[in-house]
Amino acid sequence: MRLFRILLHLLQGALIGLGAVLPGISGGVLSVVFGVYRPLMELLSDPARRWRTHLRMLSPYLLGYVLGFMGVANLLAFFLEKYPAPSICLFVGLIAGMLPSLWREAGQCGRGRGSLASMALAMGFIFALLIGLRTASVSITPGFVWYVFCGLCLALSIIAPGMSFSTLLMPLGLYTPFVDGIGHLDPVVLIPAGIGSVATIICLSRAVNSLFERHYSLAFHAITGIVIAATIMTVPFESFTVSATSCLINVFFLAAGAFTASVLDVLNGRVPVERASTGRSC
């Protein structure tokens, strides 16, 4: 049973890593729907005190994340290039299938008008931001400063669920050179990106964790709104109108993703999970 739990967490970590690198998908969203987000923020906000209780629980996810981001992502990037719509639909179905468990998690400390308002405001903000990025068309030459910015966006996509770093970088023409540099372990990319990522985590993770401890319902409902808006904006609606065949294929992969998510949700409920204290007060 313990081995099965570790393999399950490795798989979920790999999916989070894939979600982080694939365009239109957010690794932060998947970390939320798999129940990893809060303990990860706790570890990042206070590693000196939390590593004993959190690192053991999170290590399979972290290993899976590295495997998914650095390894399998290259293979799936091929499918994303050749079959973009079905690949994205699979991930959209995966996220959508986990929304019921995310909704339950958000309501653990109650669900008042303020919580619903925070969810609506977060949804509106993400819709406005992503629509604005899609309509913008700016291309820049990548360099040290811009790779620092790429690392900031990468960390932000984990700290702020729904904020896919690919969504932020693709309109600027930075996504392809950034991912290629990571895939080839290019220090010209890795060093500035690491600086940006670490600086962002140090500056924001503690604030995010404190927000959860003091205003859990408001914060988690806001994240739920972010997840819903980002998921809707990820759906390749135009591909459904190309032909009846493409529509049926997309629907199939949406259903496959939702089914996979429901299976993972059931397994999460049946398999004993080591959970660290979240420190929240309802």
Secondary structure, 3 states (H helix, E strand, C coil): CHHHHHHHHHHHHHHHHHHHHCCCCCHHHHHHHCCCHHHHHHHHHCHHHHHHHHHHHHHHHHHHHHHHHHHHHHHHHHHHHHCHHHHHHHHHHHHHHHHHHHHHHHHHHCCCHHHHHHHHHHHHHHHHHHHHHHHCCCCCCCCHHHHHHHHHHHHHHHHCCCCCHHHHHHHHCCHHHHHHHHHCCCHHHHHHHHHHHHHHHHHHHHHHHHHHHHCHHHHHHHHHHHHHHHHHHHCCHHHHHCCHHHHHHHHHHHHHHHHHHHHHHHHHHHCCCCCCCCCCCC
